[in-house]
Amino acid sequence: MRMLLADDHDLFRESVAAMVSADGKVEVVSVSGLQAALDMLAKQHFDLVLLDYQMPGMNGLEGLGRAINAAPKVPVAVMSGTTLRDLANEALACGAVGFVPKTLGIKAMIAAVKRMAAGEIFAPLSMLDDPPPLGAPLDDLTRREREVLEGICDGKSNKEIARDLDIQEVTIKLHVKTLTRKLGAKNRTHAAMIARDSGMVRP
């Protein structure tokens, strides 16, 4: 089967494409924005389209509708670092065949891809959350934790962030541990997704 993966986060897109295609049963074509995905749909056939909710051109779920209209017979799913139940329900109501959290393990991701390509609906309710209070949880971060989080969002290592902020690397590690706990993030990559999806940093 062939899957079109559209996500503007280069490292995440390349990692998912490599891992999903590793078993040789899924061919992945990846692009970095909605317009590139639409252009690809006009030229090639795919068995599944997976769109990042926050990438350029999406405008919320408007991009989902454009992709569905571009290839009415191809199942289209939404992928997001924000795992809100309301967002998942809205995406499904708009015609998505699935809502895929970016925190999904690779084996589960491959299984989900194959199920959606076969016409099944995928939405892991156990991983979805109710909406958090407005402003939370980023408002709980200290100024220094926000600076560290911005460095993480830029793809910098703890050592690079420590150099930029002129503090010890061990202190950065402590800040990372604290801010991921405050954000309810599983790891630093998940924390960066939360920050981006909340609007703290620009995609």
N, C-alpha and C positions, 0 to 999 in steps of 0.2 A: 504493500500500500504506500501511497505518497501523501505526506502531510506538509502543509504550508504553515510555518511558524513565523509570526510577526511580533517582534519585541525590540524596543529601542535600547535595551541594556545589553551591550555587546557580549560581556562575559557570560551573563545568564543565558542569552540566546544560543551562543556557541556551545555552552556546556550541555544544555538540554538537547540540542540537535545531535551532538556527538553521542550522548548516552542513549537517546531513544533509537538512534540508527545503528547502535553497536551490535544488536543481535541479527542484523541483516534482513529483518522482515519489514522494516519501516524506512522508507527513503524520506529524508527531511530536507525541504528547501526553506531557507530562512531569509527574512528581510527585516529591515529596521523601522518600518513605518506603515501606516494604513494605506497610503497611496501606492507604495511599492507592492503591497499585498494585492490591491485591486488590479494593478497593472499585470501582476503575475497570474491572477485568476482569469484575466482576459486572454491570456496566451496559452496556459497549460491546464491540464486536468489534475485535480487533487481529490483524495478520498476524505480529507478532513482539513479544516482551517482552524488554527489556534491563535487567537488575538489577545495581545496584552491590553488590559483595560485602560492603562494610563499612558500609552505611547502617543506620540504626535499624530494628530488627525482624528483621533477617536471621538473626542467631544462627548465623553460619557459613553452611553450605549448607542449613540447615533452611528458610530462607525460599524457597530455590529449589524445594524440594519442595512448599511451600504454594502457590506460584504455579502450578506444574505441575498440582496437584490442582484449583486454581480454574478453570483453562482447559486441560483435557487435550489439546485439539486445536490449541492455539496453541504454536508453538516458543518456548522460553524460553532465553535466554543469560545468562551471568554476565560482568560487566565488573569489572576490578580494576586498581588501581595497583600491586599486588603480582603480579609476573609469574613465579610459581613453577610449575614443571612439575608438581609433585605436586598442587598446588591445581587446576590445569587438568584433570588426569586425574581427580581426584575429582569435580569439577563435571560432567564428561562422563559419568562412571559413574553419577552421580545423576540423569541425564536431561537435562542442558543440551545445547542444540544448538550451543553455542559458548562459547569463553572469549576475551574481548576485552580486550587490554591497553589501558589508558587512554592509553598513549604512541603508539598507532596513529595514523598520519597520516589526515587527513580523507578523502582519496580512497580509502584502504584501508578506512577505517571504513564509508563508503557501500557499497563493494563487498561488505564482510563482511555488512552488514545485509541487502542484497538476496539474497545467497547463503543466509544462514540462514533468511530468510523463505521461500525456495524449498525449504527442507528439507535443505540441505547442512550438514555439520558444519564449524565454523570454529575452528581452534586453531593459530595461527602458531608452530610449534615453534621457529623461528629466534629468536623474541623471548622465549622462556621460559627461565628460569634454574633451576638446581638450588638446593635450599635453602641459604642462607648459614649459617655457623656461628652458634650461639646467641649473641645479644647483639650480633652484628655487623650493620651497620656503625655503628650509632648510638653504640656505646661508644667509637668512635675520635674522636668529636667533642669539642672543648674546650668548656668552660662557655660561652664567648662565642659559639662557633659554634652551640651549642644555643639560646642566647637569640635569635640572628639567625634561626635556623630556626623558632622559635616565632612570630617576627614575620611570617615568610613564610607560615606556616600560618594566621595571622590575616588574611592578604590585604593586609598593609601594604607600602608601597613602601620602597625603600632609604632614601629621605629620611626617611620616618616612623620607620623602625627606628633610624636614626642619631639622631634627636631623642629617641626613647624611651631609648636607651642612652647618650646624651650623648657620642657619638663622631662622627668625621668620616664623611661619606657614602662617601668613597673607601675607607675602612677596611671599611665594610659590604660594598662591592662585592668586596673581596678575600676577606672571610669567605664570601660567597655562592659565589665561585668555588672556594674550598677545600672547603667542605662538600659542594657538589654533586659534586666529584671523589671525595671520601671515600665518599659514598653511592652512587656509580656512577649518579648521576641525569643525565638529558639536559638538564634546565633546572630553574629554581626551582619550577615547578609540579610537576614529577616528584618533586623533593625533598620537597615538602609531602605528596604522596601516600604516599611511603615512610615519612615520619614518622608520618602518621596510621595507616597500615596496620600499623605496628610497635607501635602503642599508646603512642607517645611523647606524642601529643596526643589529646584526645578529639574524636570527630567532631562 
